[in-house]
Amino acid sequence: MKSSTIRRVVLLGALAVSGIIAIQSYWVLRTWNLREQDFHRTVNIALRRVAESLSELNGSVLPLRNLVTQLSSNYYVVNMEDVIDAGQLEYFLYRNFEELAMNVDFEYAIFDCSSNEMVYGNYCSYSSEGSTSNDSGGLNRYDQFTYYFGVKFPNRTGYLMGKMQLSIVFSVILLLTVLFFIYSMFVILRQKRLSEMQKDFINNMTHEFKTPISTIKISADVFLNNEHIQEDTRLFRYAGIIKAQNERLNNQVEKVLQLAKIEREGFELKKEPIDLHSLLEEILPSVQLKVNEERGQLACEMAATNASILADRLHLSNVLYNLLDNAIKYCREQPRIQIKTSNDGGDLLFQVSDRGIGIAKEHQHKVFNKFFRVPTGNVHNVKGFGLGLFYLKKIADTHGWKIQLDSELGQGTTIVLRMKNLKA
């Protein structure tokens, strides 16, 4: 993934998460405010009913104004203008709070004008344990009234939070989502940094290989062209081995550099009409030489009536070479390779089959991954970087082709490349 793409993803993700957090925060605060208003309104109704009940019972008259006064967020005083009985007060408080479904703990106190102090009444709990609050007592006086009682709700905050359970659950889920997003971005950025370090190392390493490879090639050519070396069969064979292995190493280095360039700059396909049969006729002679060296067999059946496709000649040639080279390398003894072309509707099918070592089912979905090679323990009979099929998949995806892999361990492998025909 490109750096610019990752930056856009991080930026857009951060904006989206920030927007969601802002919206969620707004709704949580709004819900809290609505719950507070509802709590205050319900408490006022309940306390008014309590005052009316006490007044009716005692035959007193309630003040017309300032009946219920809120002194703090959880403390209210009620002006009675008459003596208050604690037992009656507690009974009416319980009853009216229950009628309004306000099952919240409360405590009350009555002002004693003779001592000019608040006389603490009781802590009333709705929980089965009958727990008390650490905030019990401490109901302050209110000098504006003569006969009044105070009611305090020590657990008001917890009560309101309980009424907002759904909002809290959604907020927790959002918080976990944000944390997961941050962690994901951290992992992505770390993996990208490691991937870039890996690419830089591979690129630098392969570039450093180019100079000694060129030097070895020149030296091998000098040896092979020397008359004294040619007269010595053993030395001439060693020089040939050096040149052949140097060429193989150079091909691997070129493949790594080519893939690095493709990943860095992307594909620049130069599509042109190509006859697959004609291209195969150019490639097969060199492949036949390799098969002959291994004392194998190569059969080719060009059964397609329409072999014309639109493709990049260079990349298509590399793909065909890779497929045939793998069929030769991954054989048990002498390679036995079969090439076949055919038409299926509007598609051209190119099929390569071998009777090699095959691929186990659990590894077949990974063979197109970069650098993946089928595990063989400590035995590495076939050398390579695991780039051939990865390159094939890249080219096929870019052209819009399909790849079908059919393999059985110990029985061989068949790869079918499905390409779109170029209409005549």
N, C-alpha and C positions, 0 to 999 in steps of 0.2 A: 504494500500500500504506500502511495506517495506521501511525502511529508505534508504537502498542501492539503491532501484529502484528510489526513489525520487531524490537521489543525482545524479544518472546517468541521469535522465531526465533533471534536472537543468543544469548539466554540458554540456550535448549534446545540449540542447537548447541554452545555453549561447554561445557555440562554433558556432552553426549554425547562431545565430543572429549576432555574431561578424563578421563571414564571410560575411554575407549578407550586413552588414553595411560597411565593408571594400570594398566590390565590388561596392556597390552603391556610396560610397565616391569617389572611383577611377573614376567611370564613370561621376559623377557630375563634378569633377575637370577636367577630360579630355574634357567634353563637354564645360566647361567654357573656357578652353584654345583654343579649336577650334573656339568658338564664338569670342574670343578676336582676334585670327589671322585673321578670316574672316572680322571682323570689321576693323582692321588695313589695310588689303588689299583693302577693299572697299573704305575706306577713302582716301588711297593713289591714287587709280584710279580716284576718284571723283575730288580730288584736282589737279591732273595732268591735267584732262580735263578742269578744271576751268582756270588753268594757260595757257593752250594752247589756250583757247577761248579768254582770255584777250590779250595774245600776238598776236594772229591773228588779233584781232580787232584794236589793237594799232600799229601793224606793228613792234613790237619789237622781239628781239631774246631771247629765254629762255636759261638759263645756262645748260650746258650738264651734270653737276654733282650736287648732293645735291639739287635737285629741291624741294623735300618735306622732311622735317626733323621733327621727332617726339620728342618733348621735355619732354612730360610726357604721362601717359596712355591716357589722353583725350585732349591733346593740341598739335597742329601741326602748323608749320610755313612753308610758301611757298616762295621761293626766285624768285622774278620777274625781278630784275635788270632794273626796269622801274617804272614810276609813275603809281599809281593804283587809279582808280575811284571807290568810295564806292558803288554807285548805280549799276554800271556794275558788281562789285564783288558780291553783294548780289544776283543779278538776276542769275548769272551763278552758284552760290553756290546752290540756291534753285533748279534750273533746273537739275543740275547733281546729286544731292542727290536724287531727286524724280525719275530720270531715273534709278538709281541703287537701288530703293526701300529702301532707308535709311531715313525713316521718324522719325528722331531723332532731338530733339531741338539742336540748336547750336548758338554760338555767335562768332562774328569776330571783329577784330581790324586791323588797318593799321599803319605801322610804318611811322612816319613823321621825315625824317632825319633833317629837319630844326630845330625842337624842341627836337630831339633825344628822342622822347617818342612815346608810342603806343596810337593812337587815336581810342577810342572805337567806333565801328560801330553800332551794333544792336544785340538784342537778338531775334532770329528767332524760332518761335514755330510752330509745326504742329498740336497742340491740338486746338480744337474749342474754348476753353476758352482763348487761347493766354496767358497762364500763363508764369510767369518769374521764373527764378531760383535764389535761394539765393546765388549762386556762380557766378552771373553775374559780368562782369568786371574782372579786375585783370589779364589780359593777359600780360605776362611778355615779356620783350624785349629779342631779340637774336642778340648779337653783331657781329655775323659772316656775316650777310647780311646788304645790304644798303637799297634796296627796297624789301619789303616783307609784307605779311599779315599773321595774325595768326587766326586760327579757333579752338575754344574750344567746347567740348561736355560735358556740366555740368551733363547731365542725362545719361551718358554713362553706368553706372552700372545698372541703372533701365532698360535701353534699352536691355542690354545683358540678364538681368534676365527675361525680357519679352520673349526673344527668347528661354529661357530654361523652359518654363512653364510645359511641360510634365515631365521633369526631376525633377522639384520642387514638382509637384504633387506626383510623385512616392516616392520622399524622405519624404514628409509629411506622406504618407500612411505607409511607412516603420517605421517612428518615432512612429506613433500611434500603429503599430503592436508591436514594441519593448516595448512601455509603457504598452500595454495590457499584453504582456508576463511577464513583471516584476510584474505587479499587480497580474496576475494569480499565479505566483510562490509564491508571498507573501501570497495570500489567501490559497494556497495549504499547505504551510509550517505552517501557523497559524492553519488551520483546523487539520493538522496532530498533531500539538502540543496539541491542545485541545482534540483530540481523544485519544492521549496517556495519557493525564491527566485523562480522563474519564475511560480508561481501567485500569490504575493504581489504581484509586479510587475504582472501582468495584471489582478488584481483591483483594485489601487490605480489603475491606469491607466484601467480601464473606469469605476470609480466617479467619477474626476475628469472623465470625459467627460460624465457625466450632467447636470451643471450647465450647461455651455455648450450641450449639445444642447437642453435645456429652454428656454434663453434664445433660441436660434435659432428654435425652434418658435414661441415666442410672437411673436418679431419677424416671422417669415414670415406668421403669421396676421394680424398688424396690417397688413402690406403688402397682403395679399390682400383684406382687408376695406376698405381705403381707396379712396374713390371716385376720387381722382385717379390712383391706381395702376391701377385697373380701366379707366380711360379710355385709359391708355397701354399699348398691346398689348405692346410690347417689355418694359417694366418688369413688367407682370403675368406675362408668360411667365417672366422671370427669378425672380420671387418664387415662382412655382409650382415651378420647378426647385430652388430653395433648400429649399422645404418637402419635396419628394419625396426629395431626397438626404439631408436631415436625418432623415427617417423611416427610410430605408434604413440609415443609420449607427446610429440608435437600435435598430433590430432586431438589428443585428450585436452591439452592446454588450449588449443584453438576452440574446442567445444565449450570449455568453461568460459573463455573470454566472450564468445559469441552469445552465450546465454546471459552473461552479466550485462552485455550491451543491450540485449533484447529487454531484460527486466528494467534496466535503467531508462532507456529511451523509448521502449515500446516497439511494436512491429511496424515496419514500413513495407508492406507487401506490394510487390510489383507484379500484379496479376496479368497473365496473358493466356491466350488459348494454347493448350498443350495436349498433344496426343500421348496418352500414357504408354501405349505400345511402343511408340518411337523412343520415348525416354527410357523405357525398360531395355530396349535393344542397345542403348548406349551404356547402360549401367551393368547389364548382366555379364559381359565379357570379363570385367575385373572381378566380379563376384564368382564367376566360374573358375577363375584361377585359384582363388582362395579355397573353394570347395575341392578342386583337384589336389591341392597341396595336402588337404586332410583326407584324401581318398574317399570323398563322399559323392553324393548324387544330387543333381539339381534338375528338377523338371519344371517346365513352364507351359501352362495352358492359357493362351490368350483367347478366351472364348467370347469376350465382349464385342458386340457388333458396333457399339458407339463408345469409343475410348477417349473422347474429347472432353476436357474439363477446363475450367478457368482457375489458374493457380499461379503461385510464385515458383518459378522453375528451380531456383536455388534451394529454397526451403523444401520443396517437394523431393528434389534429388537427395537431400540430406536425410529426409524421412525414410525414403526407400532404402538408402544405404544402411541406416540404423536398423531397420527391421530385418534386412537380410544378414547384416553383421551379427545381430543377436541370435538369429537362427543358426548361424555357423558356430558361434562361441559356446552357446548353451546346449551342446550335444553331448551324448554319452561316449560315443566312439567316433565312427565316421558320420558326418552330417548327412541327413536325408531330407532335402528341402523341396517343397512343392509350392509353386507360384501359380495363381489362377486369377484371371479377370473375368467378370461377368456383369451383366446388366440386370437391374431390378427396378422396374418402373422407370423413373427418371433419374436413377442413381447408378453410378459406376462403382462396382465392388472390387477392391484389390485385396487378395487373400494370400497370406504367407503361413504355411504350415511346416512344422518340423517334428521330428520324433526324438526330441531332446529330453532334458531332465524334467521339464514341466514345472509348474508353480502350484504350491499348495493353496487350497481354497482360502485359508485365513490370510494369505498374503496378496491375493489377486487384486483387492481393492486399493492396495497401497503402491503397486508397482509403478504407477504414473506420478507418484510423489517425488519431489526433488531430493536427490541424494539417497533415495531408498534402494536398498539391495536386499534380496531375499537372504535371510540369515542362513549361514552354512557352518556355524561354529567357528573353529580356528582354521578351517580349510578354505582357502581362497584360490580355487583353480582358475577362475575367470577374473581378470583385472578390469577395473572400471570405476567410475565415480557415481554411477546410478543416475546419469543425466539423459541417456538415450530416449527412454520412454517418456520422461518428463518433457523433453524437447518435442517429441511426437505429439503429446497431448496439447502443448502450447500451440503448435502449428495447426493441428486439427481444429481446435476451438476457434482460432482466429479465422480460419477458412470456413467455419461452419460445418465441418465434417464430423462424422460419428465414428467411434472406435468400439469394436466388439472383441473381447478377449475370452477365449475358451481354452482352458488348460487343465491337465490332470497330471498330478505328480507321478513322474516316472514314465509317462506316456507321450508327452510332447505338448506343444502349444500351437494354437491357431489364432492369428490376429487378422481381423477384417477391418479394412478402412473403407468407409462408405462416403463417397464423394458425389457431388451433384454433377450430372452430365451437362455439357454445353450443347444446347439445342442446335441441330444442324440447320 
